[in-house]
Amino acid sequence: MIHDSVIDICLNALQSHFGSNLILRPPASLADLAKLEKAAGTLPRDLKVFLVTCDGLRIKTDASLPHVHLWHVHEMLETMSEECHATLLPGLLPIRGNVDAECDLLVTDPGHMFGRVVRRDPWKPGAVLFASTFGRYIDGWSRFLIESFDANGVCHQEQVPPFEHRHVTVIDAELPTTAEDDEVKSWLRQLSVIESGGSDF
């Protein structure tokens, strides 16, 4: 039975639009989820729902694009490994992008920011609150994909547009208020200081 959750709604919308050009991985195993929680900390419920529905997904396009791919458990674990990327801070779980460039990260650090999604780029100052929850993140992301690509994975524009903050803002009613929260601003400032100083988070 399909549950009427935002994850299912988004996956159904992607499936309806892209058909066989939507590549869904099989659900993550309980063992893989346990490994991820051991490495990253407690996972928000909406991310768990996503991973036990499909362990990552991508859209087949005529180009290799980071914004048409949500990572699976093993990609997250590999990226978090010290051998792969020793500078990735604990309490931040990469879900899409490139940790050496623009990357979207889910906050697993317990506290006020838990479950929120932030975007950081080591080549730019600061981090940005990108979505109030993973569910709203994937909602904005799936709408962006359907708006930007046809059923065959061909972009409607000559140049592929980036997945931007505005794509989430229009559906995440909580985001503007959350972004102005003093605790959120303080957390983001602290993250920027720690990243620039190389200290532990």
C-alpha positions in Angstrom: 0.0 0.0 0.0 1.3 3.5 -0.9 1.3 5.8 2.1 0.2 9.4 1.5 3.5 10.9 2.6 5.4 13.7 0.9 8.1 11.2 -0.1 5.6 8.9 -1.9 3.9 11.9 -3.5 7.2 13.1 -4.9 8.4 9.7 -6.1 5.0 9.1 -7.7 5.2 12.5 -9.5 8.8 11.7 -10.7 7.7 8.3 -11.9 4.7 9.7 -13.7 6.8 12.3 -15.5 10.0 10.5 -16.2 8.9 6.9 -16.5 11.8 4.5 -17.2 14.2 7.5 -17.1 13.8 7.6 -13.4 16.3 5.2 -11.8 15.2 4.1 -8.3 17.5 1.9 -6.3 16.1 -0.9 -4.2 15.3 0.0 -0.6 18.2 0.2 1.9 18.6 -2.7 4.2 18.3 -2.4 8.0 22.0 -3.2 8.2 22.9 -0.3 5.9 20.6 2.1 7.8 22.3 1.0 11.1 25.8 1.7 9.5 24.6 5.1 8.4 23.2 6.0 11.8 26.4 4.8 13.5 28.4 7.1 11.2 26.1 10.1 11.0 23.9 10.0 14.1 20.1 9.7 14.4 18.4 10.0 11.0 15.2 12.1 10.7 12.1 10.1 10.0 11.5 11.5 6.5 15.0 10.5 5.4 14.5 7.0 6.7 11.2 6.8 4.9 13.0 7.8 1.7 15.8 5.3 2.1 13.5 2.3 2.9 11.4 3.3 -0.1 14.4 3.7 -2.5 18.0 3.9 -1.5 18.8 6.9 -3.7 17.7 7.8 -7.2 18.7 9.6 -10.3 17.2 10.9 -13.6 18.8 9.6 -16.8 19.9 12.7 -18.8 22.2 13.3 -21.7 24.8 14.8 -19.4 26.3 13.9 -16.0 24.7 16.4 -13.6 25.0 16.5 -9.8 21.6 17.9 -9.3 19.7 15.0 -10.9 21.0 12.5 -8.4 20.1 11.9 -4.7 22.8 9.8 -3.0 22.4 6.3 -1.7 23.6 5.1 1.7 27.0 3.8 0.4 27.8 7.1 -1.4 27.0 8.9 1.9 29.2 6.6 3.9 32.0 6.7 1.4 31.9 10.5 1.3 31.9 10.7 5.1 34.9 8.4 5.5 38.1 10.1 6.7 40.0 8.5 3.8 37.7 10.2 1.3 37.0 13.5 3.0 38.6 14.3 6.3 37.3 17.9 6.4 33.6 17.0 6.4 32.3 18.0 9.8 30.4 15.6 12.0 26.7 16.2 12.4 26.3 16.9 8.7 25.2 14.2 6.3 25.8 14.8 2.6 22.8 13.9 0.4 23.5 15.6 -3.0 26.2 17.5 -4.8 29.9 17.5 -4.4 31.6 18.0 -0.9 34.5 19.7 -2.6 32.1 22.2 -4.2 28.4 22.9 -3.7 26.9 20.3 -1.5 23.5 19.8 0.3 23.8 18.4 3.8 21.2 17.1 6.3 21.8 18.1 9.9 22.0 15.1 12.2 23.5 17.1 15.0 20.9 16.9 17.9 19.4 20.2 18.8 17.6 23.1 17.2 18.9 22.4 13.7 18.2 18.6 13.6 16.6 17.4 10.4 17.1 20.6 8.5 19.0 20.8 5.2 21.9 23.3 4.6 23.9 24.1 1.5 27.6 24.8 1.7 30.3 25.6 -0.8 33.9 25.6 0.5 34.7 28.2 -2.2 32.0 30.6 -0.9 31.6 32.1 2.6 29.0 30.7 5.0 26.3 28.1 4.8 22.7 28.6 3.8 19.6 27.1 5.4 18.1 25.4 2.3 15.0 23.5 3.6 13.3 23.1 6.9 13.0 19.3 6.5 14.3 16.6 4.1 10.7 16.0 3.0 10.3 19.7 1.9 13.7 19.5 0.3 12.8 16.5 -1.9 9.4 18.2 -2.7 11.2 21.3 -4.1 13.8 19.1 -5.8 11.3 16.9 -7.6 9.3 19.9 -8.8 12.5 21.5 -10.1 13.3 18.3 -12.1 9.8 18.1 -13.6 9.9 21.8 -14.5 13.4 21.7 -16.0 13.5 18.4 -17.9 11.1 16.6 -20.3 10.1 13.0 -19.9 13.3 11.9 -21.8 15.6 13.8 -19.4 16.3 16.6 -21.9 16.5 20.0 -20.4 13.9 22.6 -21.7 16.6 25.2 -21.8 19.9 25.4 -23.7 21.8 25.6 -20.4 20.7 23.4 -17.5 19.5 25.6 -14.7 20.9 25.0 -11.2 18.7 23.7 -8.3 18.3 26.9 -6.3 17.0 28.0 -2.9 13.9 29.5 -4.6 12.8 26.1 -5.7 12.3 25.1 -2.1 11.1 28.5 -0.7 7.9 28.4 -2.8 6.7 25.1 -1.1 8.4 25.4 2.3 6.1 27.7 4.2 8.2 27.3 7.4 11.5 28.2 5.7 11.3 32.1 5.8 10.5 32.1 9.6 13.0 29.5 10.4 15.8 31.3 8.5 15.1 34.4 10.7 15.3 32.4 13.9 18.2 33.6 16.1 19.3 30.1 17.0 19.4 29.1 13.4 21.4 32.2 12.5 23.8 31.5 15.4 24.3 27.9 14.3 25.0 28.9 10.7 27.5 31.5 11.9 29.2 29.0 14.2 29.4 26.5 11.3 31.1 29.1 9.1 33.6 29.9 11.8 34.4 26.3 12.5 34.9 25.5 8.8 37.2 28.4 8.2 39.2 27.6 11.4 39.2 23.8 10.9 38.0 23.1 14.5 35.7 20.3 15.6 32.0 20.9 15.3 
